[in-house]
């Protein structure tokens, strides 16, 4: 083999090594950070940024985190799960994201990861591989089905479970009208409502329309904006986006707090749309502190769109 041929063979290997330069150091720091959770100490020097994880080999980082995902200490499990999601965010390949979902599903359905279930809410249908979907199917087949399973079923778009979800539906209007039931729990906390949301997310038109009608019919405007509109955002269908857009255009506010004006309805909806639509012009702000200028930008952006690319 001549020198030119050897160089051609080695070049890809050199490139890979350059891409994941310092990988061992990053993996060691991730492990140290997770271990710190065991003793409830978070030394400021153990700081893992998105850029750190972007430079690391995601397979090696996930392999290092796997044992911690089974740990008996909740803080360790939670920290490991958090880093797994961070890896899936900075390495958004189907293989990595499906692997992270599989681990989170194992954690949640083992009975040890209830607090980690919100971490699954940022994933989409294509992130649920065969094993994850089978876990959901098995849970859906049980006599008692949990709210999380219903939510995940809709997210994973398991169409064959639509008949099972239909058996879980309830008559929300009758529930609301029944004085003995309508306040405990509220209709928008029930399993039947969650099943309707899941069917709506999977594209069942009658359920989409019913969800929007029920949301708008809620007499308590504060509950509607704070509690129900985020659930409408879960639907991820054009009709739901159009409904939320009406609130983005609104100038109404939540009740005042300590003499200060309440938050704009539009600000709350900004938070929902930012994680729902591709290309949304303002990034999601964890503190929900959207300015009037940012809201105006997004109103114009949505008005100029003939259709939206919805993240499902």
C-alpha positions as CSV (number, residue, x, y, z in Angstrom):
1,X,0.0,0.0,0.0
2,X,1.5,3.3,-1.0
3,X,1.7,6.4,1.2
4,X,-1.2,8.1,-0.6
5,X,-3.5,5.1,0.0
6,X,-2.5,5.0,3.7
7,X,-3.3,8.7,4.0
8,X,-6.7,8.2,2.4
9,X,-7.5,5.3,4.8
10,X,-6.4,7.2,7.9
11,X,-8.0,10.6,7.1
12,X,-11.5,9.6,8.2
13,X,-10.1,8.1,11.5
14,X,-8.3,11.3,12.2
15,X,-11.4,13.3,11.5
16,X,-13.4,11.2,13.9
17,X,-10.8,11.7,16.6
18,X,-10.8,15.4,16.0
19,X,-14.6,15.6,16.2
20,X,-14.7,13.8,19.6
21,X,-11.5,15.4,21.0
22,X,-11.5,15.3,24.7
23,X,-14.2,12.7,24.8
24,X,-12.8,10.8,27.8
25,X,-12.6,14.0,29.8
26,X,-16.2,14.9,29.1
27,X,-17.4,11.5,29.9
28,X,-15.5,11.6,33.2
29,X,-17.0,15.0,34.1
30,X,-20.5,13.8,33.3
31,X,-20.0,10.8,35.6
32,X,-18.5,13.1,38.3
33,X,-21.6,15.4,38.0
34,X,-24.0,12.4,38.4
35,X,-22.0,11.1,41.4
36,X,-22.2,14.5,43.0
37,X,-26.0,14.1,43.1
38,X,-25.5,11.1,45.3
39,X,-24.2,13.3,48.1
40,X,-26.4,16.3,47.2
41,X,-23.4,18.4,46.2
42,X,-23.1,20.3,42.9
43,X,-19.6,21.7,42.7
44,X,-19.6,24.6,40.3
45,X,-16.5,23.3,38.5
46,X,-18.5,20.3,37.3
47,X,-20.3,22.1,34.6
48,X,-21.4,20.3,31.4
49,X,-22.5,22.5,28.5
50,X,-24.3,21.6,25.3
51,X,-21.0,22.3,23.5
52,X,-19.2,19.8,25.7
53,X,-21.7,17.1,24.9
54,X,-21.7,18.1,21.2
55,X,-18.0,17.3,21.1
56,X,-18.4,14.0,22.8
57,X,-19.3,10.6,21.3
58,X,-23.0,10.3,22.3
59,X,-22.8,6.5,22.4
60,X,-20.0,6.6,25.0
61,X,-21.8,9.2,27.1
62,X,-25.1,7.2,27.1
63,X,-23.2,4.0,27.9
64,X,-21.6,5.8,30.9
65,X,-25.0,7.0,32.0
66,X,-26.9,3.7,31.7
67,X,-25.8,2.3,35.1
68,X,-26.8,5.5,36.8
69,X,-30.3,5.3,35.3
70,X,-30.8,2.2,37.4
71,X,-29.4,3.6,40.6
72,X,-31.3,3.4,43.9
73,X,-30.8,7.1,44.6
74,X,-33.4,9.3,43.0
75,X,-31.1,12.3,42.6
76,X,-28.6,10.1,40.7
77,X,-31.3,8.6,38.4
78,X,-32.8,12.1,37.7
79,X,-29.4,13.6,36.9
80,X,-28.6,10.8,34.6
81,X,-31.9,11.1,32.8
82,X,-31.5,14.8,32.5
83,X,-28.1,14.3,30.8
84,X,-29.6,11.7,28.5
85,X,-32.1,14.2,27.3
86,X,-29.4,16.8,26.8
87,X,-27.4,14.3,24.7
88,X,-30.5,13.6,22.6
89,X,-30.9,17.4,22.1
90,X,-27.4,18.1,20.9
91,X,-27.1,14.8,18.9
92,X,-30.6,14.7,17.3
93,X,-30.1,11.5,15.2
94,X,-33.0,9.0,15.2
95,X,-30.7,6.3,16.7
96,X,-29.7,8.5,19.7
97,X,-33.1,9.9,20.3
98,X,-34.8,6.5,20.2
99,X,-32.2,5.1,22.5
100,X,-32.8,7.9,25.0
101,X,-36.6,7.4,24.8
102,X,-36.1,3.7,25.4
103,X,-34.1,4.3,28.5
104,X,-36.5,6.9,29.9
105,X,-39.4,4.5,29.2
106,X,-37.6,1.7,31.1
107,X,-37.0,4.1,33.9
108,X,-40.6,5.4,34.1
109,X,-42.2,2.0,33.7
110,X,-39.9,0.3,36.2
111,X,-41.8,2.3,38.9
112,X,-38.7,4.3,39.8
113,X,-39.0,7.2,37.4
114,X,-42.3,8.9,37.9
115,X,-40.5,12.2,38.3
116,X,-38.7,11.7,35.0
117,X,-41.9,11.4,33.0
118,X,-41.9,15.1,32.0
119,X,-38.6,14.6,30.3
120,X,-40.4,12.4,27.7
121,X,-42.8,15.2,26.7
122,X,-40.2,16.9,24.5
123,X,-39.9,13.9,22.1
124,X,-41.9,13.2,19.0
125,X,-43.5,10.2,17.2
126,X,-40.4,9.2,15.3
127,X,-38.4,9.1,18.6
128,X,-40.4,6.1,19.8
129,X,-38.8,2.9,18.4
130,X,-40.4,-0.5,18.4
131,X,-39.4,-1.4,21.9
132,X,-40.8,1.9,23.3
133,X,-44.1,1.4,21.4
134,X,-44.4,-2.2,22.6
135,X,-44.0,-0.9,26.2
136,X,-46.9,1.5,25.6
137,X,-49.0,-1.2,23.9
138,X,-48.5,-3.5,26.9
139,X,-49.5,-0.8,29.3
140,X,-52.6,0.1,27.2
141,X,-53.7,-3.6,27.3
142,X,-54.0,-3.5,31.1
143,X,-57.3,-3.1,32.8
144,X,-56.2,0.1,34.5
145,X,-54.5,2.5,32.2
146,X,-52.5,5.5,33.5
147,X,-52.6,9.0,32.3
148,X,-49.0,9.0,31.2
149,X,-49.5,5.9,29.1
150,X,-52.4,7.6,27.3
151,X,-50.3,10.7,26.7
152,X,-47.4,8.7,25.4
153,X,-49.7,6.6,23.1
154,X,-50.9,9.8,21.4
155,X,-47.3,11.1,21.2
156,X,-46.0,7.9,19.6
157,X,-49.0,7.9,17.2
158,X,-49.9,4.3,17.8
159,X,-53.0,4.3,15.5
160,X,-54.1,0.8,16.3
161,X,-54.8,1.9,19.9
162,X,-57.5,4.3,18.8
163,X,-60.3,1.8,19.7
164,X,-58.8,1.3,23.2
165,X,-58.6,5.0,23.7
166,X,-62.2,5.3,22.7
167,X,-63.2,3.0,25.5
168,X,-61.6,5.4,27.9
169,X,-63.5,8.5,26.8
170,X,-66.2,10.1,28.9
171,X,-69.0,12.5,28.4
172,X,-67.3,15.7,29.7
173,X,-70.4,17.8,29.4
174,X,-72.4,15.5,31.6
175,X,-69.5,15.3,34.0
176,X,-69.4,19.1,34.2
177,X,-73.1,19.3,34.7
178,X,-73.1,16.8,37.6
179,X,-72.9,18.7,40.9
180,X,-71.5,15.7,42.7
181,X,-68.6,15.2,40.3
182,X,-67.7,18.4,38.4
183,X,-65.3,19.8,41.0
184,X,-63.4,16.7,42.0
185,X,-61.4,16.3,40.0
186,X,-62.0,19.0,37.4
187,X,-62.8,17.5,34.0
188,X,-59.5,18.6,32.5
189,X,-57.6,16.3,35.0
190,X,-59.6,13.1,34.1
191,X,-58.3,10.1,32.2
192,X,-61.2,10.4,29.8
193,X,-60.1,13.9,28.8
194,X,-56.5,12.8,28.3
195,X,-57.7,9.9,26.1
196,X,-59.6,12.5,24.0
197,X,-56.5,14.6,23.7
198,X,-54.5,11.6,22.6
199,X,-57.0,10.7,19.9
200,X,-57.1,14.4,18.8
201,X,-53.3,14.4,18.5
202,X,-53.6,11.3,16.3
203,X,-55.8,13.3,14.0
204,X,-59.4,12.2,14.9
205,X,-61.3,15.3,13.7
206,X,-64.3,14.9,16.0
207,X,-62.1,14.7,19.0
208,X,-60.1,17.8,17.9
209,X,-63.3,19.8,17.6
210,X,-64.6,18.5,20.9
211,X,-61.3,19.4,22.7
212,X,-61.5,23.0,21.4
213,X,-65.1,23.3,22.2
214,X,-64.6,22.1,25.8
215,X,-61.6,24.4,26.3
216,X,-63.5,27.5,25.1
217,X,-66.5,26.5,27.2
218,X,-64.5,26.6,30.4
219,X,-66.0,29.4,32.4
220,X,-62.9,30.1,34.5
221,X,-60.7,32.0,32.1
222,X,-57.7,31.7,34.3
223,X,-57.9,27.9,34.4
224,X,-58.5,27.9,30.6
225,X,-55.4,29.9,29.9
226,X,-53.1,28.4,32.5
227,X,-54.2,24.8,32.6
228,X,-56.2,23.9,29.5
229,X,-54.4,25.8,26.7
230,X,-51.1,23.9,27.3
231,X,-53.1,20.7,26.9
232,X,-54.6,22.0,23.6
233,X,-50.9,22.6,22.6
234,X,-50.3,18.8,23.1
235,X,-52.7,18.1,20.2
236,X,-50.3,19.4,17.6
237,X,-53.0,19.7,14.8
238,X,-53.7,22.7,12.6
239,X,-57.1,23.3,14.2
240,X,-55.5,23.5,17.6
241,X,-52.8,25.9,16.4
242,X,-55.4,28.1,14.9
243,X,-57.3,28.1,18.2
244,X,-54.1,29.0,20.1
245,X,-53.4,31.8,17.6
246,X,-56.6,33.5,18.7
247,X,-55.1,33.8,22.1
248,X,-51.8,35.0,20.7
249,X,-53.8,37.9,19.1
250,X,-55.6,38.7,22.4
251,X,-54.8,41.7,24.5
252,X,-56.5,40.2,27.6
253,X,-54.5,39.5,30.8
254,X,-54.6,37.2,33.7
255,X,-55.8,38.7,37.0
256,X,-53.4,41.2,38.6
257,X,-50.9,40.1,41.2
258,X,-50.0,42.4,44.1
259,X,-51.3,45.4,42.3
260,X,-49.2,44.6,39.1
261,X,-50.9,43.8,35.8
262,X,-51.4,40.2,35.1
263,X,-49.5,38.3,32.4
264,X,-50.9,38.6,28.9
265,X,-52.7,35.6,27.5
266,X,-50.5,36.1,24.5
267,X,-47.4,35.5,26.6
268,X,-48.7,32.2,27.8
269,X,-49.5,31.1,24.3
270,X,-46.0,32.2,23.1
271,X,-44.6,29.6,25.5
272,X,-46.8,26.8,23.9
273,X,-46.2,27.7,20.3
274,X,-42.5,28.1,20.7
275,X,-42.2,24.3,21.4
276,X,-44.9,23.4,18.9
277,X,-44.0,25.0,15.6
278,X,-40.8,24.7,13.6
279,X,-39.2,28.0,12.8
280,X,-41.0,29.9,15.4
281,X,-39.2,33.2,15.5
282,X,-38.8,33.5,19.3
283,X,-37.1,30.8,21.3
284,X,-39.0,29.3,24.2
285,X,-38.2,31.3,27.4
286,X,-38.3,29.2,30.5
287,X,-39.3,32.2,32.6
288,X,-42.1,33.1,30.1
289,X,-40.8,36.7,30.0
290,X,-41.8,37.6,26.4
291,X,-41.7,41.3,25.4
292,X,-44.3,43.1,23.5
293,X,-41.9,43.3,20.6
294,X,-41.4,39.5,20.6
295,X,-45.1,38.9,20.7
296,X,-45.6,41.3,17.8
297,X,-42.9,39.5,15.8
298,X,-44.7,36.2,16.3
299,X,-48.1,37.6,15.5
300,X,-46.8,38.8,12.2
301,X,-44.9,35.6,11.5
302,X,-48.1,33.5,12.0
303,X,-50.2,35.9,10.0
304,X,-47.8,35.6,7.1
305,X,-47.9,31.7,7.1
306,X,-50.3,29.8,4.9
307,X,-49.5,26.6,6.8
308,X,-47.3,25.7,9.8
309,X,-44.7,23.0,10.2
310,X,-46.0,21.4,13.4
311,X,-43.6,19.4,15.6
312,X,-45.2,16.0,16.1
